[in-house]
Amino acid sequence: MKRVLYTCFFIFIAVVTSLVYRYVHEDLILINNGDTSFHHDDYPKAAHYYSLAIQKGARSDYAFSQLEDAFLLAAQSDKIMTLYLSLTKEFPHDTPLLHQVGKFYVKRDLFENAKEVYKKILTIHPDDAFARLWLARILTWSGDFNEALYNYNMMLHP
């Protein structure tokens, strides 16, 4: 009888532990599912998992990078912008998300959009050196050298 009781107890513990892990680390499980789909060349499914993971809170460079790659390989690059716009409306002060959107704009040579994103980051966090550096670079590429020098100077001497 004790053996059956111990067996039931350990099965119960295993089930509860598994459920708690799934609840607490849902974003990591979604990223893992996205990686599996990505490696099996199922890019639309991978993009779906990555976007769910990002919506659940996994806002790492890796998740964003994989999401962009999956959408591009699935020939759905327009969905990246749609997702980023909806996320920035839902989380307007999420600076890691805004940094990712800014990098996305820069990669696609949409410098005016990127400039606005980095200015928004600097209104939230004026000491963000990464945002100030990218804003200065964009201003340099746009030919606004005085403003670029001001931002480089602000970055070096806050």
C-alpha positions, 0 to 999 in steps of 0.5 A: 500500500505504501508503494502505491501511495509513494508512486501516486505522490511522485506522479502528482509532484511530476504533473504539478511541476510540469504544469507550473513550469509551463505556466511560469515559462510559457514564453520560453516554451514558445521560443523553443517551439519556434526554434523547432519549427524554424529548423524544420523549415516551417517558417510561418509556424515559427513566426507564429510561435515567436510572435506569441512569445514576444506578446507573452513578454519574451522581448530578447534580441534573439526572439526579435531576430528569429521573428524577423528571419522567420517572417522574411523566409516565409515571404511575409515581411509586411507582418513584421511591421504590423506586429511591431506597430501593434506592440508599440501601441500596447507597450508605448514605454517598452524601450527594448521593444522600441530599440528593436523597432528602431533597428528594424527601420534602420535595416530597411533604410527608413531613417525618418521613422527610426529617428522618431523612434530613437527620439521617443526612447530619449524622452523616456530615458534621456541617458540611453547611450545606445539610443543617442548613438543611433540617433546621432548616426541617423542624423549624420546619414541624413546630413544634419551634422550639427544635430548629430554632433550635439547628440555625440557630445551628449553621449560622451558628456551627459 
